[in-house]
């Protein structure tokens, strides 16, 4: 026997539909409805009908095997045979993260496909993977950021047990697993939440439509929906952490912000399970409250992506100044990012035409993530160009060295480690023709605003756009990709072996630079990183008895001085 429940506070009647039969549900507390079905159990398909209307999938559906418009299916999360060999998790400050998109990481585009490449990740040295969203969304392929069934894995990737098997195999290999979740909006196709209750509000607007109702009437259960979803991924699927997409679009004026509530409940879950669990936010606010402890008035999120570091590094290595890169481009910006995370900490932003941010004073570096690229910074370009399309191999090595020696938690994007030449484009597969046309037209308008020719933008709905974005696994074995892969392996091994690179106190980081020479020297306790970001040789001071650890390019070290050729980098022990 199974009890089915659904929240539908304004409904006059609710039925659970187990085709071809309908069963009346009883009204319960606070807008909930319930029904006990003697013959229902794992594998049973069902829908809900509100006031005799068209049956809809369960808002908390655990499995949508036939897609977002099909029936929900019951799942027994306790039946999976976990074999984690004593896994207890990895503290987030010890992570080297590898972000990947399940559909394009391997030819199979499945959870099993990801598992088949774990040997590569172990050999690379990363100890965490971050999956782009895997909850169910419209069509067979897409980025996943327009999901609608938040509790159900995307059926094209595999079943709930397939996802658990991937997590289990990662843990056996010593790799933590982070899931990207989207709570600021839902996708347009298959989004039936409004049929059930006040999940959305017109009080705020987001770039993707109506905002999620986090502080209006009925918001208690909407907040519960989000928090319960997060706890489910962390407990039932045993994910180690969650990456929270675009929290700046989660509008909440409650006395206890939804992020603070979520962080508190994740902490309680961690204590109950005896396993490390953490939250990482994507935030455009440069607001230190996001990663400040709750006891000090913050939200208590463990870490956040740091776009200021990315923008500083990208602008220097590529010379790009369009869009938000207009605010960057000086060596001083990168130096400030390395010292204090935020470049815009109350400083005037030309791109925003206002002052932006606040200094994260006293916050340790492990509260921030550093990266040269990620799915957004690649995929939101018109042609999906990676850093390997925009930089020379020497500059890719220089960028990798700064990411993996920075006083932050480092993150790589899939294929970055060998300089993949395949793009990562924006792709969708909406079956609705009207939505298909709207998405394609909207993408062209968006890119035209950045000065890109709309005629050159691949159609997101064209299957070839998706196919072109799949990694080519023959590349890592060929030059020059094999050399770049070896460089990343060496850098990660150095980071994990060198205690100085795992210290995160701001007082341990000293940075000097020369704007004219485009040189930068970072000192971190026992390690020095010297870089030439310019086009001509430079000479920089290093410790008199500096012992080389790694170097790339033309480097000559002698008597407390290092001569660096263009794009060269030297990492040495003090």
Order of alpha helices (4+ residues) and beta strands (2+ residues): beta-beta-beta-beta-beta-beta-beta-beta-alpha-alpha-alpha-beta-beta-beta-alpha-beta-alpha-beta-beta-alpha-beta-alpha-beta-beta-alpha-alpha-beta-beta-beta-alpha-alpha-alpha-beta-alpha-alpha-alpha-beta-beta-beta-beta-beta-beta-beta-beta
